[in-house]
Amino acid sequence: MAGNRHDDGRGADPQYGWAAPQPGAPQGDPYRGAPTGVPEYFTAPTPGYPGPPPAQPGDRYGDQPGHTRAFAVGEQPYDAPYGEPYGGTDDGYYQQPYEQGGRPVEDNVAVYRAGGQAAPHLGGPRLPWRELLAGIYRRPSATFDRMRDHQVWLPALCVSLLYGVLAVFALDSTYDEVVHSTFAVALWAIAAAAIGFTVAGGILSAVTYALARQFGGDGPWQSTVGLSVLVSWTTDAPRLLLALFLPADNLVVQAVGWATWVGCAALLTILVRRIHDLPWGKAAGAAAVQLLALLVLIKLPTLG
């Protein structure tokens, strides 16, 4: 057995998976005859015996029959069916990531954030004030989507002041007081009405924003308040223009007043739905307080 380089009677056949002992290496157990040493994939090939064949271009892992290869740290022995595993696992199985507290992390690509829409917003640059006012009535959904991340303070302020001045001359009681008073008194009355309607519009729109956030909305407050003010006052402008020439109890003025209130309700609901990503029911509930306040404080005193 001197020519086989083993003292246990076995030849140096690669199928046993053991290399020949090197000089100075520990020999086999004299009682059991089991060789000791290092597996062949951790040592250089034995002189005279070929090592494992090189990896072929189409072989991903370089595995060949009869040979074993150690995988690198983090390398998977096969392709995981759902992509790379989470959490640094090396068992090849997909694990759902979890937040602190045991709740699974939601994928924002598949789950839309606040509520009811299936398509994302189509934002864009700020609209000029003329296109903004026309777009509220021609393309309300697209206009509110585009202006979602833009503030409209200057158009809202200008519309509120003009509405206050127009309301002074449209109402019969205030019209007589302003026309038959001195210039100073008339100026103070007009200024007070303009400031009062501006503040009232801002407060009512802020209530709408607060209710929308309570219902799960995620829209910004600047666009919500500014656009709500524009919708509230511009929808009632046709009634005030008719009231300048017709009595407040005229049938045409009454019909236009109720029609504009219904239109205001529809536009406010669309506004809250598009800006805050809420379904129709929650959007209507968020706009209900502002609509009732407009009806009780402004519409009913002139339409009743």
Phi, psi and omega per residue, in radians:
M1 nan 0.349 -3.085
A2 -1.368 -0.350 -3.065
G3 -1.590 -0.119 -3.132
N4 -1.647 -0.044 3.039
R5 1.146 0.282 3.032
H6 -2.248 2.546 3.137
D7 -1.677 0.063 -3.128
D8 -1.835 0.123 3.071
G9 1.596 -0.069 3.138
R10 -1.718 2.522 3.080
G11 -1.372 2.915 -3.129
A12 -1.437 1.187 3.133
D13 -1.576 2.268 -3.116
P14 -1.080 -0.316 -3.087
Q15 -1.195 -0.342 3.111
Y16 -1.356 -0.251 3.087
G17 1.349 0.292 -3.131
W18 -2.222 2.509 3.079
A19 -1.631 2.849 3.113
A20 -1.179 2.494 -3.134
P21 -1.117 2.469 3.101
Q22 -1.506 2.784 3.102
P23 -1.059 2.284 -3.133
G24 1.562 -0.179 3.118
A25 -1.346 2.656 3.135
P26 -1.111 2.432 -3.131
Q27 -1.511 3.087 -3.114
G28 -1.176 2.905 3.128
D29 -1.245 2.141 -3.108
P30 -1.199 -0.344 -3.127
Y31 -1.557 -0.636 -3.105
R32 -1.802 -0.393 3.130
G33 1.338 0.208 -3.132
A34 -1.451 2.276 -3.137
P35 -1.237 2.601 3.041
T36 -2.041 2.649 -3.122
G37 2.776 -2.793 -3.079
V38 -2.049 2.419 3.107
P39 -0.979 2.699 -2.995
E40 -1.182 -0.405 -3.119
Y41 -1.415 0.006 3.007
F42 -1.863 -0.070 -3.100
T43 -2.185 2.902 3.086
A44 -1.244 2.697 3.134
P45 -1.077 2.542 3.115
T46 -1.206 2.345 3.106
P47 -0.998 2.302 -3.136
G48 1.661 -0.219 3.133
Y49 -2.142 2.217 -3.093
P50 -1.228 2.568 3.080
G51 -1.458 -2.989 -3.140
P52 -1.144 2.510 -3.138
P53 -1.140 2.675 -3.136
P54 -1.170 2.741 -3.139
A55 -1.221 2.445 3.112
Q56 -1.483 2.766 -3.127
P57 -1.037 -0.593 -3.128
G58 -1.535 -0.059 -3.133
D59 -1.623 2.013 -3.054
R60 -1.210 -0.786 -3.024
Y61 -1.781 -0.153 3.124
G62 1.302 0.354 -3.126
D63 -1.386 2.432 3.093
Q64 -2.264 2.687 3.131
P65 -1.057 2.342 3.084
G66 1.516 -0.006 -3.117
H67 -2.229 2.686 -3.113
T68 -2.136 2.415 3.127
R69 -2.155 2.373 3.106
A70 -1.422 2.377 3.129
F71 -1.468 2.586 3.116
A72 -1.251 2.896 -3.135
V73 -1.152 2.218 -3.130
G74 1.490 -0.091 -3.130
E75 -1.471 2.425 -3.117
Q76 -1.668 2.456 3.124
P77 -1.250 -0.209 3.082
Y78 -2.735 2.906 -3.126
D79 -1.260 2.203 3.074
A80 -1.214 2.464 -3.050
P81 -1.216 -0.341 -3.093
Y82 -2.102 0.506 3.103
G83 1.591 -2.888 -3.101
E84 -1.204 2.473 -3.128
P85 -1.265 2.726 3.102
Y86 -1.612 2.785 3.008
G87 1.272 0.235 3.109
G88 1.291 0.369 3.139
T89 -1.350 2.670 -3.128
D90 -2.129 0.341 -3.141
D91 -1.604 -0.016 3.072
G92 1.425 0.101 -3.124
Y93 -1.843 2.567 3.121
Y94 -1.359 2.348 3.080
Q95 -2.153 2.300 3.108
Q96 -1.258 2.174 3.122
P97 -1.193 2.548 -3.093
Y98 -2.188 2.512 3.032
E99 -1.417 3.043 3.050
Q100 -1.196 2.164 -3.057
G101 1.942 -0.078 3.037
G102 1.594 0.060 -3.134
R103 -1.542 2.358 3.141
P104 -1.224 2.576 3.118
V105 -1.370 2.266 -3.135
E106 -1.478 2.505 3.064
D107 -1.518 1.978 -3.062
N108 -1.216 -0.256 3.102
V109 -1.345 -0.625 -3.095
A110 -1.624 -0.489 -3.094
V111 -1.959 2.022 -3.130
Y112 -1.361 2.551 -2.767
R113 -1.179 -1.093 -2.891
A114 -1.754 -0.617 -3.061
G115 3.118 -1.464 -2.236
G116 -2.525 -0.171 -3.044
Q117 -1.697 2.581 3.119
A118 -1.746 -0.251 -3.097
A119 -2.050 2.541 3.122
P120 -1.271 2.992 3.137
H121 -1.295 2.614 3.064
L122 -1.901 1.449 -3.104
G123 -1.334 3.126 -3.135
G124 -3.139 -3.055 3.120
P125 -1.175 2.844 -3.120
R126 -1.128 2.427 3.114
L127 -1.454 2.484 2.979
P128 -1.092 2.809 -2.983
W129 -1.146 -0.571 3.110
R130 -1.188 -0.806 3.104
E131 -1.147 -0.560 3.114
L132 -1.141 -0.853 -3.122
L133 -1.147 -0.673 3.099
A134 -1.247 -0.642 -3.129
G135 -1.210 -0.445 3.110
I136 -1.070 -0.578 -3.098
Y137 -1.746 -0.474 -3.131
R138 -1.512 -0.834 -3.114
R139 -2.346 1.274 -3.028
P140 -1.094 -0.774 -3.098
S141 -1.110 -0.836 -3.141
A142 -1.130 -0.665 3.134
T143 -1.163 -0.765 3.130
F144 -1.171 -0.634 3.072
D145 -1.101 -0.746 -3.099
R146 -1.217 -0.607 -3.100
M147 -1.641 0.216 -3.079
R148 -1.059 -0.689 -3.072
D149 -1.802 0.338 3.138
H150 -2.163 2.499 3.073
Q151 -1.564 2.632 -3.095
V152 -2.284 0.799 -3.058
W153 -1.135 -0.781 -3.073
L154 -1.133 -0.843 3.070
P155 -1.070 -0.665 3.138
A156 -1.150 -0.701 3.124
L157 -1.154 -0.767 -3.137
C158 -1.124 -0.752 3.132
V159 -1.141 -0.669 3.139
S160 -1.141 -0.764 3.132
L161 -1.136 -0.743 3.121
L162 -1.156 -0.633 3.116
Y163 -1.143 -0.702 3.113
G164 -1.101 -0.730 3.105
V165 -1.148 -0.720 3.140
L166 -1.173 -0.616 -3.138
A167 -1.166 -0.558 3.126
V168 -1.086 -0.712 -3.104
F169 -1.531 -0.293 -3.138
A170 -1.440 -0.509 -3.139
L171 -1.489 2.385 -3.067
D172 -1.111 -0.732 -3.072
S173 -1.170 -0.840 -3.134
T174 -1.245 -0.523 3.135
Y175 -1.100 -0.796 -3.134
D176 -1.136 -0.672 -3.132
E177 -1.177 -0.677 -3.100
V178 -1.289 -0.727 -3.064
V179 -1.213 -0.665 -3.052
H180 -1.696 0.394 3.116
S181 -2.060 3.057 3.126
T182 -1.258 2.958 -3.094
F183 -1.158 -0.689 -3.126
A184 -1.129 -0.759 3.138
V185 -1.150 -0.732 3.124
A186 -1.103 -0.685 3.130
L187 -1.138 -0.746 3.107
W188 -1.131 -0.644 3.131
A189 -1.164 -0.726 3.134
I190 -1.165 -0.755 3.138
A191 -1.128 -0.711 3.131
A192 -1.138 -0.696 3.124
A193 -1.150 -0.728 3.140
A194 -1.112 -0.784 3.125
I195 -1.191 -0.675 -3.132
G196 -1.101 -0.781 3.117
F197 -1.195 -0.549 3.094
T198 -1.149 -0.801 3.135
V199 -1.171 -0.716 -3.139
A200 -1.107 -0.729 3.109
G201 -1.102 -0.701 3.111
G202 -1.141 -0.703 -3.134
I203 -1.163 -0.811 -3.138
L204 -1.114 -0.665 3.112
S205 -1.213 -0.598 3.073
A206 -1.150 -0.625 3.068
V207 -1.115 -0.706 3.090
T208 -1.078 -0.726 3.110
Y209 -1.112 -0.765 -3.133
A210 -1.093 -0.730 3.119
L211 -1.159 -0.668 3.111
A212 -1.097 -0.680 3.096
R213 -1.224 -0.591 3.081
Q214 -1.147 -0.544 3.136
F215 -1.480 0.073 3.095
G216 1.805 0.163 3.133
G217 -1.284 2.799 -3.101
D218 -2.305 0.358 -3.117
G219 -1.402 2.772 3.114
P220 -1.306 2.677 -3.064
W221 -1.394 -0.489 -3.106
Q222 -1.101 -0.870 -3.123
S223 -1.228 -0.588 3.138
T224 -1.117 -0.856 -3.100
V225 -1.189 -0.826 -3.098
G226 -1.101 -0.805 -3.140
L227 -1.216 -0.587 3.093
S228 -1.129 -0.666 3.085
V229 -1.119 -0.767 3.121
L230 -1.073 -0.751 -3.136
V231 -1.160 -0.741 -3.072
S232 -1.099 -0.794 -3.033
W233 -1.494 -0.628 -3.125
T234 -1.239 -0.527 3.108
T235 -1.219 -0.465 -3.132
D236 -1.610 -0.080 -3.121
A237 -1.088 -0.693 3.108
P238 -1.038 -0.646 3.115
R239 -1.142 -0.721 3.129
L240 -1.166 -0.638 3.116
L241 -1.141 -0.692 3.081
L242 -1.202 -0.604 -3.127
A243 -1.202 -0.294 3.067
L244 -1.176 -0.471 -3.058
F245 -2.025 -0.322 -3.120
L246 -2.108 2.684 3.074
P247 -1.110 2.704 -3.096
A248 -1.163 -0.456 -3.140
D249 -1.586 0.195 3.102
N250 -1.175 2.531 -3.086
L251 -1.099 -0.657 3.136
V252 -1.156 -0.749 3.115
V253 -1.113 -0.700 3.114
Q254 -1.097 -0.803 -3.117
A255 -1.137 -0.741 3.116
V256 -1.136 -0.627 3.126
G257 -1.100 -0.800 3.122
W258 -1.213 -0.653 3.133
A259 -1.135 -0.710 3.122
T260 -1.207 -0.539 3.081
W261 -1.183 -0.713 3.075
V262 -1.115 -0.718 3.082
G263 -1.107 -0.654 3.076
C264 -1.107 -0.695 3.110
A265 -1.096 -0.740 3.139
A266 -1.148 -0.774 -3.109
L267 -1.198 -0.682 3.107
L268 -1.127 -0.666 3.110
T269 -1.140 -0.753 3.091
I270 -1.105 -0.699 -3.140
L271 -1.049 -0.880 -3.120
V272 -1.137 -0.672 -3.134
R273 -1.129 -0.761 -3.082
R274 -1.331 -0.647 -3.086
I275 -1.379 -0.649 -3.051
H276 -1.829 0.062 3.085
D277 0.997 0.823 -3.129
L278 -1.935 2.649 3.029
P279 -1.208 3.000 -3.032
W280 -1.052 -0.737 -3.085
G281 -1.101 -0.823 3.138
K282 -1.211 -0.606 3.105
A283 -1.134 -0.736 3.099
A284 -1.151 -0.658 3.099
G285 -1.136 -0.644 3.124
A286 -1.199 -0.577 -3.138
A287 -1.537 -0.072 -3.028
A288 -1.151 -0.701 -3.096
V289 -1.120 -0.776 3.120
Q290 -1.130 -0.678 3.130
L291 -1.159 -0.742 3.106
L292 -1.144 -0.663 3.113
A293 -1.153 -0.713 3.077
L294 -1.112 -0.637 -3.133
L295 -1.222 -0.754 -3.050
V296 -1.344 -0.751 -3.019
L297 -1.482 -0.505 -3.022
I298 -2.053 -0.817 -3.026
K299 -1.318 -0.937 -3.015
L300 -1.103 -0.660 3.113
P301 -1.054 -0.449 -3.136
T302 -1.819 -0.402 -3.126
L303 -1.712 -0.230 -3.015
G304 -1.282 nan nan
